[in-house]
Amino acid sequence: MTGLAWKAAFGIGPIPALHAQVADSAGIRVVSLPAAPPASEPIVAATERFSTAGTVDLFRVTSAVFLEDGRLAVANAGSQEILFFDDGGVPVGHFGRKGEGPGEFSWIRAVGLTVDGKLWAYDDRLGRLTEVPGPGGEPRTRPVRPADAITSLEPLTVDWNGPVLAIRGEHRVFKMSGENRDTVPLFRVALDGAVDTLGHWPGLEKAFADVGNGAAQLQVGFGRTLFTGRTAGRAVLGSSDTLDLSVYDGSGRLRTKIVGSGPTVEVTEVAANAWRRERVEAVTEYPEIAEAYREVPIRSTYPVFDGLAVDRNERIWIGLHPADSDTQIWWIIGPNGPAGTVGIPAGGTVLTVTPERMAMLRRSALGEEYVVVYQVEP
């Protein structure tokens, strides 16, 4: 999609060059973006570097991170192991297996890099971090547990000898009907286990239906949710209701606020019907859930954005909702405002980015998972 086509798709038409306003408020950098995200010219088309399709079988990929030596580490929770791929996509090893001992996992929720570049993995069922060792090394663990049994945690930044920043993950609460939206806190977990709450964000919009002898949790059509991004020593958070992002360092200090209005795009009747039909067809083996999806609420406008990431240069990547397009635009925000836009094929979930690469989780027509790595030109 060209820059002009993107502008037309979002109904903002040609716009003049717009610049962010940058200010300092009590030591916090505040970046105020233009009223509507401009499709900065030129849009850089990312090219596919490699795909894992046909190379390995992936199932329930939860997370990924690029290592400092160029490898990609993928958390494959279906086998409870971390798979490694070299810069060309060749599998070059794995770590972990199912279990509860050292180097074993029950559910790998997330992987990332510590502030000094070491790979960590978090098991939310066992409530512990594992530092993945180099060749011949032994894994070490650190407990990081949620406050209760009906929630999980997802770490964003890890200092092995200091604090961990983590959000509350899955909240295992069901209702028989109606809608619900959790509030997601950001925690700072000290080395001694002491927990501070740094802030709260609106979480996932959910709908519930009385199904058989229980309740089913359903997606809300084009519902809003909390997105996060992580890199070594930095975390970015924002709910997709508005363009209001918070960037924290690994100590839990708020470093940057990014604010703007973002585009408001109406969901067409065609798009709403297609979304509902797709959900119904996905659960045809469960007739009661399929029937519930025929009545589930659908929002009248698209979320302001549909993805979030941060690279090691502390640039924030904002994935705008592709709406009816086959291209998703990612808007890159540097310390002083917009730094460019990248277009990639829509229909996947970005797992991790560097200044030059993006890793995206995709699914085939048969539901098979695979990861595609895109090269982004400077």
Buried (B, 14 or more C-beta within 10 A) or exposed (E): BEBEEBBBBBEBEEEEEBEBEEEEEEEBBBBBBBEBBBBBEEBBBBEEBBBBBEBBEBEEBBBBBBBEEEBBBBBBBBBBBBBBBBBEBEEEEBBBEEEEEEBBBBBBBBBBBBBEEBBBBBBBEBBBBBBBBEEEEEBEBBEBBBEEEEBBBBBBBBBBEBBBBBBBBBBEEEBEEEBBBBEBBBBBBEEEEEBEEBBEBBBBBBBBBEBEEEBBBBBBBBBBBBBBBBBBBBBBBBBBBBBBBBBBBBBBEBBBBBBBBBBEBEBEEEBBEEBBEEBBEEBEEBEEBBEBBEEBBBBEEBBBBBBBBBBBEBBBBBBBBBBEBEBBBBBBBBBEBBBBBBBBBBEBEBBBBBEBBBBBBBBEEEEEBBBBBBEBEE
